[in-house]
Amino acid sequence: MLRILIILCFAMSFTVSCYGETTSPTNMKQIDSSLVEATAPQSQKTPAYNPIIIFGSSRSDGNTLQAIKLVIKNQPVPVIDLRGLNISDYDYDSMNASDDFIPLAEKMMEHNPIILATPVYWYSMSAVMKTFIDRWTDLLSIRKDLGRRLANKDLYIITSYGSSMPKGFEDPFSQTSDYFDMHYKGCFYFYSGKDTKQARENQLSAEKFHEQIFLPK
Ligand SMILES: Cc1cc2nc3c(=O)[nH]c(=O)nc-3n(C[C@H](O)[C@H](O)[C@H](O)COP(=O)(O)O)c2cc1C
């Protein structure tokens, strides 16, 4: 009972929102089902198909959120906004082991696929997303048990960019995925610039990405 209460307290500190019936950022609400799921016995965990989006932008209501909405449409997918969490830089001495990273990593283990959403900032992922990925190093040291559970999960990326698609943008994701024995499945590039022709292509490529994630063959 005490253990369940502790896990509930951790989980409630997350900014967890569910986009589906309502997609307005102002309507972000906690979903209690995720808390129940976090305490379920091992045998009931990790349904075959149960996506989660980890979202890391310098703004919570910008173009990357728009890209997420275009991909998930009306699917009830939990979206975790990294800006709302306390996840500090990687620390070799793991002095930050009690911040929000490990509870989020534990939550991630209940889901498959894992979808990371980040804007392109200077040809790369956002700083908040990079900090989050750096912390996966904890899953090779203090929480190897969790690191092992990433194996065989699918990883997708959603990104938004303003001018040109950066070369090699996906490499850190696909290589990190390989390192953890995950399956890298690809990236949706949402164009947020002013060129109307390029902007029109967003809809079609989002549709294809949606099918890839939600209607896998
Ligand atoms: C700090 C910063 C760096 C950026 N670097 C790039 C870049 O290298 N290539 C690009 O195409 N767009 C770049 N952009 C534009 C953003 O990728 C684009 O506006 C994106 O849609 C922003 O998403 P957001 O609203 O979630 O922040 C940059 C924007 C910012 C604020």
The ligand as an SDF file (V2000), in Angstrom:
LIG
                    3D

 31 33  0  0  0  0  0  0  0  0999 V2000
   17.1150   28.3170  -31.4100 C   0  0  0  0  0  0  0  0  0  0  0  0
   16.4980   27.9780  -32.7410 C   0  0  0  0  0  0  0  0  0  0  0  0
   17.2630   27.3300  -33.6930 C   0  0  0  0  0  0  0  0  0  0  0  0
   16.6940   26.9560  -34.9090 C   0  0  0  0  0  0  0  0  0  0  0  0
   17.4550   26.2770  -35.8230 N   0  0  0  0  0  0  0  0  0  0  0  0
   16.8940   25.8480  -36.9750 C   0  0  0  0  0  0  0  0  0  0  0  0
   17.6570   25.0590  -37.9200 C   0  0  0  0  0  0  0  0  0  0  0  0
   18.8250   24.7550  -37.7180 O   0  0  0  0  0  0  0  0  0  0  0  0
   17.0380   24.6680  -39.0630 N   0  0  0  0  0  0  0  0  0  0  0  0
   15.7290   24.9830  -39.3240 C   0  0  0  0  0  0  0  0  0  0  0  0
   15.2150   24.5820  -40.3720 O   0  0  0  0  0  0  0  0  0  0  0  0
   14.9840   25.7070  -38.4320 N   0  0  0  0  0  0  0  0  0  0  0  0
   15.5340   26.1400  -37.2680 C   0  0  0  0  0  0  0  0  0  0  0  0
   14.7800   26.8510  -36.3670 N   0  0  0  0  0  0  0  0  0  0  0  0
   13.3430   27.0310  -36.6170 C   0  0  0  0  0  0  0  0  0  0  0  0
   12.5480   25.9640  -35.8520 C   0  0  0  0  0  0  0  0  0  0  0  0
   13.0410   24.6700  -36.1400 O   0  0  0  0  0  0  0  0  0  0  0  0
   11.0730   25.9800  -36.2400 C   0  0  0  0  0  0  0  0  0  0  0  0
   10.5310   27.2620  -36.1190 O   0  0  0  0  0  0  0  0  0  0  0  0
   10.3050   24.9840  -35.3990 C   0  0  0  0  0  0  0  0  0  0  0  0
    9.0760   24.7380  -36.0230 O   0  0  0  0  0  0  0  0  0  0  0  0
   10.0900   25.5100  -33.9870 C   0  0  0  0  0  0  0  0  0  0  0  0
    9.3070   24.6270  -33.2160 O   0  0  0  0  0  0  0  0  0  0  0  0
    8.7430   25.0590  -31.7690 P   0  0  0  0  0  0  0  0  0  0  0  0
    7.6410   26.0480  -32.0200 O   0  0  0  0  0  0  0  0  0  0  0  0
    8.2520   23.8170  -31.1090 O   0  0  0  0  0  0  0  0  0  0  0  0
    9.9120   25.6760  -31.0510 O   0  0  0  0  0  0  0  0  0  0  0  0
   15.3290   27.2640  -35.1730 C   0  0  0  0  0  0  0  0  0  0  0  0
   14.5830   27.9590  -34.2180 C   0  0  0  0  0  0  0  0  0  0  0  0
   15.1520   28.3010  -33.0140 C   0  0  0  0  0  0  0  0  0  0  0  0
   14.3070   29.0180  -31.9790 C   0  0  0  0  0  0  0  0  0  0  0  0
  1  2  1  0
  2  3  1  0
  2 30  2  0
  3  4  2  0
  4  5  1  0
  4 28  1  0
  5  6  2  0
  6  7  1  0
  6 13  1  0
  7  8  2  0
  7  9  1  0
  9 10  1  0
 10 11  2  0
 10 12  1  0
 12 13  2  0
 13 14  1  0
 14 15  1  0
 14 28  1  0
 15 16  1  0
 16 17  1  0
 16 18  1  0
 18 19  1  0
 18 20  1  0
 20 21  1  0
 20 22  1  0
 22 23  1  0
 23 24  1  0
 24 25  2  0
 24 26  1  0
 24 27  1  0
 28 29  2  0
 29 30  1  0
 30 31  1  0
M  END
$$$$
